[in-house]
Amino acid sequence: MLTYTLLRFLLFVVPFLLLTAVGADLLVALVVAGFFSAIVSVFLLSRQRDAVSTALITRTERAKAKAAERAAAEDAWDDAQRARTAGDTDPGQPGEQDTESS
């Protein structure tokens, strides 16, 4: 991922420095360097971009799996707490559900 970022940075900085060295206006140099880096990176950095996106997808899926595991553990703990406290409440206490209908 660092390789892609560094190459993308260089594709922006090199044209920007060249344009400013030639005497181009700062805004013009920024815009031209930005367009140049965007267009060239589409063609030259496709392999690196694919590698970065694959790495991000893998990392995201791993994070989702860990979050699901934590949620399941939390749900199990919560269910156990509710089951334990369900027998401890007196009739008429808040949280006690009335099973009879009037």
N, CA, C and O atoms as a MOPAC input file, in Angstrom:
PM7 MOZYME 1SCF
protein

 N      0.83100 1    -1.18700 1     0.00000 1
 C      0.00000 1     0.00000 1     0.00000 1
 C      0.87400 1     1.24800 1     0.00000 1
 O      0.53200 1     2.25400 1    -0.62200 1
 N      1.98600 1     1.18100 1     0.69000 1
 C      2.89200 1     2.32200 1     0.73800 1
 C      3.50000 1     2.59900 1    -0.63100 1
 O      3.74500 1     3.75200 1    -0.98500 1
 N      3.74400 1     1.53700 1    -1.40300 1
 C      4.30800 1     1.70700 1    -2.74100 1
 C      3.37000 1     2.51300 1    -3.62200 1
 O      3.79900 1     3.43600 1    -4.31500 1
 N      2.09300 1     2.16500 1    -3.59600 1
 C      1.11700 1     2.88500 1    -4.41300 1
 C      1.04500 1     4.35100 1    -4.00200 1
 O      1.02400 1     5.23800 1    -4.85500 1
 N      1.00800 1     4.60200 1    -2.71400 1
 C      0.91800 1     5.97200 1    -2.21900 1
 C      2.14800 1     6.77800 1    -2.62500 1
 O      2.03500 1     7.92500 1    -3.05700 1
 N      3.31700 1     6.16900 1    -2.48400 1
 C      4.55000 1     6.86600 1    -2.84800 1
 C      4.61000 1     7.15700 1    -4.34600 1
 O      4.97500 1     8.25900 1    -4.75300 1
 N      4.25200 1     6.17200 1    -5.15900 1
 C      4.25400 1     6.39500 1    -6.61000 1
 C      3.24000 1     7.46300 1    -7.01400 1
 O      3.51800 1     8.30300 1    -7.87000 1
 N      2.09100 1     7.42500 1    -6.40500 1
 C      1.06500 1     8.42600 1    -6.71200 1
 C      1.53600 1     9.81900 1    -6.31000 1
 O      1.30200 1    10.79200 1    -7.02600 1
 N      2.19900 1     9.90700 1    -5.16600 1
 C      2.75300 1    11.18000 1    -4.70000 1
 C      3.80800 1    11.69900 1    -5.68400 1
 O      3.82600 1    12.88100 1    -6.02800 1
 N      4.67900 1    10.79900 1    -6.12400 1
 C      5.71500 1    11.20700 1    -7.08400 1
 C      5.11700 1    11.64400 1    -8.41200 1
 O      5.61800 1    12.57500 1    -9.04300 1
 N      4.05400 1    10.98200 1    -8.83900 1
 C      3.39900 1    11.37600 1   -10.09200 1
 C      2.77600 1    12.76700 1    -9.99300 1
 O      2.50800 1    13.39800 1   -11.01600 1
 N      2.54700 1    13.24300 1    -8.79400 1
 C      2.03300 1    14.59700 1    -8.61000 1
 C      3.17200 1    15.59300 1    -8.41300 1
 O      3.17900 1    16.66500 1    -9.01800 1
 N      4.12900 1    15.23400 1    -7.57000 1
 C      5.18000 1    16.18200 1    -7.18800 1
 C      6.12100 1    16.50700 1    -8.34400 1
 O      6.47200 1    17.67000 1    -8.54200 1
 N      6.53300 1    15.50400 1    -9.10500 1
 C      7.49200 1    15.74400 1   -10.18300 1
 C      6.95300 1    16.73600 1   -11.21200 1
 O      7.64500 1    17.70800 1   -11.51700 1
 N      5.75900 1    16.54000 1   -11.75700 1
 C      5.25600 1    17.54500 1   -12.70300 1
 C      5.03800 1    18.91300 1   -12.04700 1
 O      5.25400 1    19.94900 1   -12.67500 1
 N      4.61300 1    18.90900 1   -10.78700 1
 C      4.40400 1    20.17800 1   -10.09400 1
 C      5.71400 1    20.94800 1    -9.97300 1
 O      5.76300 1    22.14600 1   -10.25100 1
 N      6.77300 1    20.26000 1    -9.56000 1
 C      8.06800 1    20.92200 1    -9.43900 1
 C      8.60600 1    21.38400 1   -10.79100 1
 O      9.17900 1    22.46900 1   -10.89500 1
 N      8.42500 1    20.57500 1   -11.81300 1
 C      8.87300 1    20.97100 1   -13.15000 1
 C      8.12700 1    22.21200 1   -13.63800 1
 O      8.73400 1    23.12900 1   -14.19200 1
 N      6.82500 1    22.23600 1   -13.43100 1
 C      6.03500 1    23.38100 1   -13.87800 1
 C      6.39300 1    24.65100 1   -13.10600 1
 O      6.48100 1    25.73100 1   -13.69100 1
 N      6.59700 1    24.52500 1   -11.80800 1
 C      6.97000 1    25.71400 1   -11.04100 1
 C      8.38400 1    26.16700 1   -11.37700 1
 O      8.67600 1    27.36100 1   -11.32800 1
 N      9.27100 1    25.22100 1   -11.72100 1
 C     10.64000 1    25.59000 1   -12.11700 1
 C     10.64000 1    26.33400 1   -13.44100 1
 O     11.48600 1    27.19800 1   -13.67200 1
 N      9.69400 1    26.00100 1   -14.31000 1
 C      9.59800 1    26.66100 1   -15.61000 1
 C      8.96500 1    28.04700 1   -15.46100 1
 O      9.07500 1    28.88600 1   -16.35400 1
 N      8.30400 1    28.27600 1   -14.32800 1
 C      7.72200 1    29.58700 1   -14.08600 1
 C      6.20500 1    29.63000 1   -14.21000 1
 O      5.61900 1    30.70600 1   -14.32200 1
 N      5.57300 1    28.47000 1   -14.19100 1
 C      4.11100 1    28.43900 1   -14.28300 1
 C      3.50900 1    28.98300 1   -12.98700 1
 O      4.11400 1    28.89700 1   -11.91800 1
 N      2.32700 1    29.53300 1   -13.10600 1
 C      1.58100 1    30.03300 1   -11.94800 1
 C      1.31900 1    28.86700 1   -10.99200 1
 O      1.14500 1    27.73100 1   -11.43200 1
 N      1.29200 1    29.14300 1    -9.69800 1
 C      1.13500 1    28.09800 1    -8.68500 1
 C     -0.17200 1    27.32500 1    -8.86200 1
 O     -0.18000 1    26.09500 1    -8.79400 1
 N     -1.26900 1    28.03600 1    -9.08600 1
 C     -2.55900 1    27.37600 1    -9.26800 1
 C     -2.57000 1    26.51600 1   -10.52200 1
 O     -3.08100 1    25.39600 1   -10.51000 1
 N     -2.01400 1    27.03200 1   -11.58700 1
 C     -1.94500 1    26.27700 1   -12.83900 1
 C     -1.08900 1    25.02200 1   -12.64200 1
 O     -1.44800 1    23.94400 1   -13.11800 1
 N      0.03100 1    25.15900 1   -11.94700 1
 C      0.90300 1    24.01000 1   -11.69200 1
 C      0.17800 1    22.95500 1   -10.86600 1
 O      0.30600 1    21.76200 1   -11.14200 1
 N     -0.57900 1    23.37400 1    -9.85900 1
 C     -1.33800 1    22.43200 1    -9.03100 1
 C     -2.38200 1    21.67800 1    -9.84900 1
 O     -2.50000 1    20.45700 1    -9.74500 1
 N     -3.12800 1    22.40700 1   -10.65400 1
 C     -4.19700 1    21.78400 1   -11.44500 1
 C     -3.61900 1    20.83500 1   -12.48700 1
 O     -4.08900 1    19.70600 1   -12.62300 1
 N     -2.61600 1    21.27400 1   -13.21500 1
 C     -2.02200 1    20.43300 1   -14.25800 1
 C     -1.37000 1    19.20000 1   -13.63600 1
 O     -1.52700 1    18.09500 1   -14.15500 1
 N     -0.65200 1    19.36900 1   -12.55000 1
 C     -0.01800 1    18.22600 1   -11.89200 1
 C     -1.07100 1    17.25800 1   -11.36000 1
 O     -0.87700 1    16.04400 1   -11.41100 1
 N     -2.17500 1    17.78000 1   -10.85500 1
 C     -3.25000 1    16.91400 1   -10.36900 1
 C     -3.87600 1    16.09700 1   -11.48600 1
 O     -4.07600 1    14.89100 1   -11.34400 1
 N     -4.18600 1    16.75700 1   -12.60100 1
 C     -4.75200 1    16.02800 1   -13.74500 1
 C     -3.75600 1    15.01700 1   -14.29200 1
 O     -4.12200 1    13.88300 1   -14.60100 1
 N     -2.49800 1    15.42600 1   -14.41200 1
 C     -1.47200 1    14.52600 1   -14.92200 1
 C     -1.35600 1    13.28400 1   -14.04800 1
 O     -1.34400 1    12.16400 1   -14.55900 1
 N     -1.27200 1    13.47300 1   -12.74000 1
 C     -1.11100 1    12.32300 1   -11.85200 1
 C     -2.33300 1    11.41600 1   -11.87700 1
 O     -2.20300 1    10.19400 1   -11.79500 1
 N     -3.51300 1    12.00300 1   -11.99000 1
 C     -4.73600 1    11.19000 1   -12.03400 1
 C     -4.79100 1    10.34900 1   -13.30600 1
 O     -5.08100 1     9.15400 1   -13.25500 1
 N     -4.51500 1    10.97400 1   -14.43700 1
 C     -4.61400 1    10.26500 1   -15.71900 1
 C     -3.52100 1     9.21500 1   -15.84600 1
 O     -3.79700 1     8.08200 1   -16.24000 1
 N     -2.30500 1     9.57000 1   -15.52300 1
 C     -1.20000 1     8.62900 1   -15.66500 1
 C     -1.34100 1     7.46900 1   -14.68500 1
 O     -1.02300 1     6.33300 1   -15.03500 1
 N     -1.81000 1     7.73000 1   -13.46600 1
 C     -1.93400 1     6.64900 1   -12.48700 1
 C     -2.98900 1     5.62700 1   -12.89400 1
 O     -2.88800 1     4.45900 1   -12.51900 1
 N     -3.99100 1     6.04100 1   -13.65000 1
 C     -5.00300 1     5.09600 1   -14.12700 1
 C     -4.34900 1     4.02900 1   -14.99600 1
 O     -4.70200 1     2.85200 1   -14.91900 1
 N     -3.40400 1     4.44300 1   -15.81500 1
 C     -2.77500 1     3.49700 1   -16.73900 1
 C     -1.54200 1     2.82100 1   -16.15700 1
 O     -1.35600 1     1.61800 1   -16.33600 1
 N     -0.70400 1     3.57200 1   -15.46900 1
 C      0.56100 1     3.01300 1   -15.00700 1
 C      0.48000 1     2.27600 1   -13.67000 1
 O      1.28600 1     1.38300 1   -13.41000 1
 N     -0.45900 1     2.63100 1   -12.84000 1
 C     -0.50500 1     2.06500 1   -11.49100 1
 C     -1.67500 1     1.10700 1   -11.26900 1
 O     -2.08700 1     0.89500 1   -10.12900 1
 N     -2.20300 1     0.53600 1   -12.32000 1
 C     -3.37300 1    -0.34000 1   -12.15700 1
 C     -3.03900 1    -1.58000 1   -11.32900 1
 O     -3.85800 1    -2.00600 1   -10.51500 1
 N     -1.85900 1    -2.16800 1   -11.51800 1
 C     -1.48800 1    -3.36100 1   -10.76000 1
 C     -1.37100 1    -3.02900 1    -9.26700 1
 O     -1.86000 1    -3.77700 1    -8.42000 1
 N     -0.72500 1    -1.91100 1    -8.95200 1
 C     -0.57800 1    -1.51900 1    -7.55400 1
 C     -1.92100 1    -1.15900 1    -6.93600 1
 O     -2.17900 1    -1.47100 1    -5.77400 1
 N     -2.77900 1    -0.50000 1    -7.71900 1
 C     -4.10500 1    -0.13000 1    -7.21900 1
 C     -4.93500 1    -1.37700 1    -6.92000 1
 O     -5.65600 1    -1.42100 1    -5.92400 1
 N     -4.83200 1    -2.39000 1    -7.78400 1
 C     -5.54600 1    -3.65100 1    -7.54400 1
 C     -5.03400 1    -4.33600 1    -6.28200 1
 O     -5.81700 1    -4.89900 1    -5.51700 1
 N     -3.72800 1    -4.29200 1    -6.06300 1
 C     -3.15200 1    -4.89600 1    -4.86500 1
 C     -3.63300 1    -4.16700 1    -3.61200 1
 O     -3.93300 1    -4.80200 1    -2.60100 1
 N     -3.70700 1    -2.84500 1    -3.67600 1
 C     -4.18000 1    -2.05500 1    -2.53500 1
 C     -5.64900 1    -2.36500 1    -2.25600 1
 O     -6.03800 1    -2.53300 1    -1.10100 1
 N     -6.45100 1    -2.43900 1    -3.28800 1
 C     -7.87300 1    -2.70900 1    -3.06900 1
 C     -8.08400 1    -4.11800 1    -2.51300 1
 O     -8.96100 1    -4.31900 1    -1.67200 1
 N     -7.30300 1    -5.08500 1    -2.96400 1
 C     -7.40200 1    -6.43700 1    -2.41900 1
 C     -7.01900 1    -6.45600 1    -0.95000 1
 O     -7.68000 1    -7.10300 1    -0.13800 1
 N     -5.94600 1    -5.74200 1    -0.60700 1
 C     -5.51600 1    -5.67900 1     0.78800 1
 C     -6.58200 1    -5.00700 1     1.65400 1
 O     -6.83400 1    -5.44600 1     2.77600 1
 N     -7.20300 1    -3.95500 1     1.14600 1
 C     -8.24900 1    -3.26800 1     1.91200 1
 C     -9.48100 1    -4.14600 1     2.09500 1
 O    -10.09700 1    -4.14100 1     3.16100 1
 N     -9.83900 1    -4.89100 1     1.06800 1
 C    -10.98800 1    -5.79400 1     1.17400 1
 C    -10.71400 1    -6.87400 1     2.20700 1
 O    -11.58100 1    -7.19200 1     3.02100 1
 N     -9.50800 1    -7.44000 1     2.17900 1
 C     -9.13500 1    -8.47400 1     3.15000 1
 C     -9.18200 1    -7.92500 1     4.57000 1
 O     -9.70900 1    -8.56700 1     5.47900 1
 N     -8.62300 1    -6.72300 1     4.75000 1
 C     -8.61600 1    -6.10700 1     6.07600 1
 C    -10.03600 1    -5.82500 1     6.55200 1
 O    -10.34800 1    -6.03000 1     7.72500 1
 N    -10.89400 1    -5.35800 1     5.66000 1
 C    -12.27700 1    -5.06100 1     6.01500 1
 C    -13.03400 1    -6.32400 1     6.39900 1
 O    -13.78300 1    -6.32600 1     7.37500 1
 N    -12.84300 1    -7.39600 1     5.63800 1
 C    -13.51800 1    -8.65300 1     5.95600 1
 C    -13.05300 1    -9.20600 1     7.29300 1
 O    -13.85600 1    -9.73700 1     8.05900 1
 N    -11.75300 1    -9.08300 1     7.57900 1
 C    -11.22400 1    -9.53300 1     8.86700 1
 C    -11.83400 1    -8.72100 1    10.00800 1
 O    -12.19000 1    -9.27600 1    11.04700 1
 N    -11.95400 1    -7.41400 1     9.81600 1
 C    -12.53400 1    -6.54900 1    10.85100 1
 C    -14.00900 1    -6.87400 1    11.06200 1
 O    -14.48800 1    -6.87900 1    12.19600 1
 N    -14.72800 1    -7.14500 1     9.97900 1
 C    -16.14000 1    -7.52000 1    10.10800 1
 C    -16.29200 1    -8.84000 1    10.86100 1
 O    -17.19800 1    -8.98200 1    11.68300 1
 N    -15.42200 1    -9.79700 1    10.58900 1
 C    -15.48800 1   -11.08700 1    11.27700 1
 C    -15.21700 1   -10.90800 1    12.76700 1
 O    -15.90300 1   -11.50700 1    13.59600 1
 N    -14.22700 1   -10.09000 1    13.11500 1
 C    -13.93300 1    -9.84700 1    14.53800 1
 C    -15.10500 1    -9.14200 1    15.21400 1
 O    -15.44900 1    -9.46000 1    16.35300 1
 N    -15.72000 1    -8.18500 1    14.51700 1
 C    -16.86500 1    -7.48000 1    15.08600 1
 C    -18.03200 1    -8.44000 1    15.30600 1
 O    -18.73100 1    -8.34400 1    16.31500 1
 N    -18.24600 1    -9.36300 1    14.36900 1
 C    -19.32700 1   -10.34300 1    14.52000 1
 C    -19.05000 1   -11.27300 1    15.69800 1
 O    -19.96700 1   -11.63300 1    16.43600 1
 N    -17.78500 1   -11.66400 1    15.87500 1
 C    -17.42900 1   -12.51100 1    17.01900 1
 C    -17.67200 1   -11.77500 1    18.33500 1
 O    -18.22000 1   -12.34600 1    19.27800 1
 N    -17.26400 1   -10.51200 1    18.39700 1
 C    -17.47900 1    -9.73200 1    19.61500 1
 C    -18.96600 1    -9.53800 1    19.88700 1
 O    -19.40100 1    -9.60000 1    21.03600 1
 N    -19.74400 1    -9.30500 1    18.83500 1
 C    -21.18200 1    -9.12100 1    19.01400 1
 C    -21.83500 1   -10.41200 1    19.51200 1
 O    -22.71900 1   -10.37300 1    20.36700 1
 N    -21.40200 1   -11.54400 1    18.98000 1
 C    -21.95200 1   -12.82700 1    19.42500 1
 C    -21.59500 1   -13.08500 1    20.88800 1
 O    -22.42900 1   -13.55600 1    21.66200 1
 N    -20.35200 1   -12.77300 1    21.26300 1
 C    -19.94500 1   -12.96100 1    22.66000 1
 C    -20.74000 1   -12.03200 1    23.57700 1
 O    -21.15300 1   -12.43300 1    24.66500 1
 N    -20.95100 1   -10.80500 1    23.13900 1
 C    -21.72600 1    -9.85700 1    23.94100 1
 C    -23.17400 1   -10.31700 1    24.06400 1
 O    -23.76500 1   -10.22600 1    25.14100 1
 N    -23.74400 1   -10.80600 1    22.97900 1
 C    -25.11500 1   -11.30800 1    23.02400 1
 C    -25.24000 1   -12.49600 1    23.97000 1
 O    -26.20800 1   -12.60100 1    24.72300 1
 N    -24.25600 1   -13.38900 1    23.92500 1
 C    -24.28800 1   -14.55300 1    24.82000 1
 C    -24.19100 1   -14.10600 1    26.27400 1
 O    -24.91900 1   -14.61100 1    27.12900 1
 N    -23.29800 1   -13.16400 1    26.55600 1
 C    -23.16600 1   -12.65300 1    27.92200 1
 C    -24.45900 1   -11.97900 1    28.37000 1
 O    -24.91100 1   -12.18900 1    29.49600 1
 N    -25.05600 1   -11.17300 1    27.49600 1
 C    -26.29800 1   -10.48000 1    27.82300 1
 C    -27.42800 1   -11.46700 1    28.07600 1
 O    -28.20300 1   -11.30000 1    29.01700 1
 N    -27.52200 1   -12.49700 1    27.23600 1
 C    -28.55800 1   -13.51900 1    27.43700 1
 C    -28.36300 1   -14.23600 1    28.76700 1
 O    -29.33200 1   -14.51600 1    29.47300 1
 N    -27.11400 1   -14.53300 1    29.10800 1
 C    -26.84000 1   -15.20100 1    30.38100 1
 C    -27.21300 1   -14.29800 1    31.56000 1
 O    -27.76800 1   -14.77500 1    32.55000 1
 N    -26.91500 1   -13.00900 1    31.46300 1
 C    -27.26300 1   -12.07000 1    32.52700 1
 C    -28.77100 1   -11.95000 1    32.67800 1
 O    -29.28600 1   -11.91100 1    33.79500 1
 N    -29.46600 1   -11.89400 1    31.57200 1
 C    -30.92700 1   -11.78700 1    31.61800 1
 C    -31.54600 1   -13.05800 1    32.21300 1
 O    -32.49300 1   -12.98900 1    32.99600 1
 N    -31.00500 1   -14.20500 1    31.83500 1
 C    -31.52900 1   -15.47300 1    32.35900 1
 C    -31.25800 1   -15.57000 1    33.85300 1
 O    -32.10200 1   -16.07300 1    34.59600 1
 N    -30.11100 1   -15.10300 1    34.30700 1
 C    -29.76600 1   -15.16000 1    35.71800 1
 C    -30.63500 1   -14.22000 1    36.53700 1
 O    -31.08500 1   -14.57900 1    37.62500 1
 N    -30.87500 1   -13.01100 1    36.01800 1
 C    -31.65600 1   -12.03200 1    36.77600 1
 C    -33.15000 1   -12.24300 1    36.62800 1
 O    -33.92200 1   -11.66100 1    37.39000 1
 N    -33.58300 1   -13.04700 1    35.68400 1
 C    -35.02100 1   -13.27300 1    35.50400 1
 C    -35.61100 1   -13.98800 1    36.72200 1
 O    -36.75700 1   -13.72100 1    37.08500 1
 N    -34.87700 1   -14.86900 1    37.34500 1
 C    -35.37000 1   -15.57600 1    38.52600 1
 C    -35.21500 1   -14.77600 1    39.80400 1
 O    -35.81200 1   -15.14300 1    40.81600 1
 N    -34.45000 1   -13.71400 1    39.80700 1
 C    -34.18800 1   -12.91700 1    40.99700 1
 C    -35.22300 1   -11.82900 1    41.24000 1
 O    -35.26700 1   -11.28100 1    42.34200 1
 N    -36.05100 1   -11.49400 1    40.26900 1
 C    -36.98400 1   -10.37500 1    40.42800 1
 C    -38.25800 1   -10.82900 1    41.10900 1
 O    -38.71300 1   -11.95500 1    40.90600 1
 N    -38.83700 1    -9.94600 1    41.92300 1
 C    -40.10900 1   -10.20900 1    42.58500 1
 C    -41.24300 1    -9.82700 1    41.64700 1
 O    -41.05600 1    -8.99000 1    40.76400 1
 N    -42.41400 1   -10.42700 1    41.82200 1
 C    -43.54700 1   -10.01600 1    40.98900 1
 C    -43.84700 1    -8.54200 1    41.21300 1
 O    -43.84300 1    -8.05700 1    42.34500 1
 N    -44.10100 1    -7.85000 1    40.13300 1
 C    -44.42500 1    -6.43400 1    40.21800 1
 C    -43.21100 1    -5.53000 1    40.10000 1
 O    -43.36000 1    -4.31000 1    40.03900 1
 N    -42.02100 1    -6.09500 1    40.06700 1
 C    -40.81900 1    -5.29600 1    39.91200 1
 C    -40.69000 1    -4.83400 1    38.45700 1
 O    -41.14400 1    -5.52300 1    37.54300 1
 N    -40.07200 1    -3.67200 1    38.24500 1
 C    -39.84900 1    -3.23400 1    36.86000 1
 C    -38.99200 1    -4.27500 1    36.11800 1
 O    -38.06100 1    -4.85400 1    36.67800 1
 N    -39.32900 1    -4.48400 1    34.87800 1
 C    -38.60400 1    -5.45800 1    34.08500 1
 C    -39.30400 1    -6.81100 1    34.05800 1
 O    -39.02800 1    -7.63900 1    33.19000 1
 N    -40.20200 1    -7.03300 1    34.99700 1
 C    -40.95200 1    -8.28100 1    35.04800 1
 C    -42.09400 1    -8.17400 1    34.05200 1
 O    -42.85600 1    -7.20700 1    34.07900 1
 N    -42.21600 1    -9.13500 1    33.19700 1
 C    -43.28100 1    -9.10700 1    32.21300 1
 C    -44.47900 1    -9.88800 1    32.74700 1
 O    -44.34300 1   -10.98600 1    33.28700 1
 N    -45.63600 1    -9.29700 1    32.58200 1
 C    -46.88100 1    -9.94200 1    32.99900 1
 C    -47.33200 1   -10.85200 1    31.87100 1
 O    -47.58800 1   -10.37800 1    30.76400 1
 N    -47.43400 1   -12.13900 1    32.12600 1
 C    -47.82500 1   -13.07300 1    31.08100 1
 C    -49.32200 1   -13.26000 1    31.01100 1
 O    -49.82100 1   -13.85700 1    30.05600 1
 N    -50.06900 1   -12.75700 1    32.01700 1
 C    -51.52500 1   -12.87200 1    31.98000 1
 C    -52.08300 1   -11.66900 1    31.24000 1
 O    -51.58500 1   -10.55200 1    31.38200 1
 N    -53.11100 1   -11.90500 1    30.45600 1
 C    -53.74100 1   -10.79200 1    29.77200 1
 C    -55.09700 1   -10.51200 1    30.43100 1
 O    -55.79000 1   -11.43600 1    30.85700 1
 N    -55.46200 1    -9.24800 1    30.50900 1
 C    -56.70500 1    -8.86600 1    31.19800 1
 C    -57.86700 1    -8.88800 1    30.27000 1
 O    -58.99000 1    -8.59400 1    30.68000 1

